[in-house]
Amino acid sequence: MNKAELVAKIADDAGLSKSQANAALDAFTGAVTKALKSGNKVTLVGFGTFSVTKRNARTGRNPQTGATIKIKAKKVARFKAGKELSAKL
């Protein structure tokens, strides 16, 4: 499912126009992004938790040449599904 399909589904289920559903989805993703940037977790009970974790620096291998490369440490977004969501899958 891509963003356009998700917006259409939200609009149908919530009785909104597609532009309102798109604005709501953009507001949600913006709020989650802002919270994660500031180091906070976003927990939606029954759905899951968005958080930021640090990935340590490591060595990798270029698959084309086989050369060893260094991969820098970075922060990555993480999502852990909640109990209810996991049960429905």
ROTOR-947921 format. One line per field, with one value per residue (C-alpha): x, z, y. Coordinates in steps of 0.5 Angstrom, whole numbers, padded with zeros to 4 digits. Example, Ala and Ser with C-alpha at 12.3 -4.5 7.8 and 13.67 -1.06 7.14 Angstrom:
2
X <- 0025;0027
Z <- 0016;0014
Y <- -0009;-0002
This chain:
89
X <- 0000;0003;0001;-0004;-0008;-0007;-0010;-0016;-0017;-0017;-0022;-0027;-0026;-0027;-0032;-0027;-0024;-0018;-0015;-0017;-0014;-0008;-0007;-0008;-0003;0002;0001;0002;0008;0011;0009;0012;0019;0019;0018;0024;0028;0028;0029;0022;0019;0012;0007;0000;-0003;-0005;-0001;0006;0012;0016;0023;0030;0036;0044;0047;0054;0060;0062;0066;0062;0064;0063;0059;0062;0069;0070;0073;0072;0069;0068;0060;0059;0055;0048;0041;0036;0028;0025;0018;0016;0009;0004;0001;-0006;-0003;0002;-0004;-0008;-0003
Z <- 0000;-0002;0001;-0004;-0003;0005;0004;0000;0005;0011;0007;0006;0013;0017;0012;0010;0004;0001;0002;0009;0010;0007;0011;0017;0015;0014;0021;0024;0020;0022;0029;0030;0026;0031;0037;0035;0033;0040;0043;0045;0044;0041;0044;0041;0045;0042;0035;0037;0039;0035;0038;0036;0037;0036;0031;0032;0027;0024;0018;0012;0005;-0002;-0006;-0013;-0011;-0004;-0001;0006;0008;0014;0016;0020;0027;0026;0029;0026;0027;0030;0030;0035;0034;0040;0043;0040;0033;0033;0035;0029;0024
Y <- 0000;0007;0014;0015;0009;0010;0017;0014;0009;0014;0018;0013;0010;0017;0020;0025;0028;0026;0033;0033;0025;0027;0033;0029;0024;0029;0032;0025;0024;0031;0030;0023;0026;0032;0027;0022;0028;0031;0024;0022;0016;0015;0010;0008;0003;-0003;-0001;0000;0004;0009;0010;0012;0007;0008;0004;0003;0004;-0003;-0006;-0008;-0011;-0008;-0014;-0012;-0011;-0015;-0009;-0008;-0001;0003;0004;0010;0010;0013;0014;0010;0010;0004;0001;-0005;-0007;-0007;-0014;-0012;-0011;-0017;-0022;-0019;-0021
